[in-house]
């Protein structure tokens, strides 16, 4: 037993969990070093709240990973408890059995990951197996539960997670990806069913699946990580820490209420943001970056926010709900406050929403030569912009804008600050009347050509694109990402120098903007 426990819990190089390939871009294994960083953050918060007490020397604390994959969190927690409880429970076999049967709990997201997690924690895929270091379990699952779950179909998609029925209504034996933790209307009843009616967790920790392919009922994907966070909050743990995509901070389909609740709760003690996801997950790109947070049931105040880019880390204490979205870099907050103080009308008042003229990106019902009564159609094919022609009668949306001068701007731009300095937005395209555009573009409209050229010059400034970048966390630049950009008088060619003077932007703030936003060149499509 002692030899087995020692093998399971001692440090090894290389760590076997570093050698496992991810199952998919949505179900990403957490690197051990990153898990350790999260646990270090938890350790510090616990000590601060408990007069310096050592979390890992408390044999009453219960931990739950509701979305365990490799078992890395449970393994690292077990390792720390084995060391921390050495004085309290001197006998190693008794100590390990106490930790694994009384303190450690997990819910596998798939059958395979439940086996991986048990192997990581118990040294055996069967908790009662002869090689298991756990003693006292009544079942082979131990405290790491998995059972195939079914989606609850309402017409074409799941009522709980939004999964499309055409993809996940599968035959017996195939994984349905109906995760137990979020496929219930009563999470407390579900936990009682799995682990016992009096189960209260002190710490919930995990790295949930990020999205459900086709979950919006069409070609797009639907985020589900927030559902795990919301369910965990309903269990009212003393501490909750999870690693999730950063796009919740300023975007994401269906995340508005989640973002509002998180930012206004004042429960977050720590938020650590990695704008470049590959710095956390080297083999996976998560658009918008990755973050982890630590919330405390007893906390009610500002949050310590750390932004990590390579070797550079900046930390500040922030009130998270100053704005409707979270501004990632504290250096940008002062600039934004100066701009919003003017109370000017936002430029969104002259900007269309998505699919401005009701024509999809893949529309091909145009012709190359103009006929009588046609209007120009701006479109994109194979990354190249082009112009075709369609009858005016084809257009049924925003018909009043057909005969306006427009500045067309790409709906998709750079990848939300993955590389800095960033262009943020693609090159604008002047569109004289009569004209329309496909879904590839949004359209600003003004009265005449001079105003259009003035607006175009404003769009190209670093000032303009910096304000957009504060709300643009992925490659998509929807209408809402322009909400903080104020309108100007369209009677001149705007420059950054003119705008910096108008809004009182300091030399240090200008240096910061220059470090984040690069000049717009001919290659910016």
Secondary structure, 3 states (H helix, E strand, C coil): CHHHHHHHHCCCCCCHHHCCCCCCCCCCCCCHHHHHHHHHHHHHHHHHHCCCCCHHHCCCCCEEEEEECCCHHHHHHHHHHHHHCCCCCCCHHHHHHHHHHHHEEEEECCHHHHHHHHHHHHCCCCCCCCCCCCCCCCCCCCCEECCCCCCCEECCEECCCCCEHHHHCCCCCCCCCCCCCCCCCCHHHHHHHHHCCCCCCCEEEECCCCEECCCCCCCCCEECHHHHHHHHHHCCCCEEEEEEEHHHHCCCCCCHHHHHHHHHHCCEEEEEEECCHHHCCCCCCCCCCEEEEEEECCCCCCEEEEEEECCEEEEEEECCCCCCCCCCCCHHHHHHHHHHCCCCCEHHHHECCCCCCCCCCCCCCCECCCCCCEEEEEEEECCEEEEEEEEHHHCCCCHHHCCCEEEEEECECCCCCCCCCECCCCCCEEECCCEEECCCEEEEEECCHHHHHHHHHHHHCHHHHHHHHCCCCCCECCHHHHCCCECCCCCCCCCHHHHHHHHCCCHHHHHHHHHHECCCCCCCC
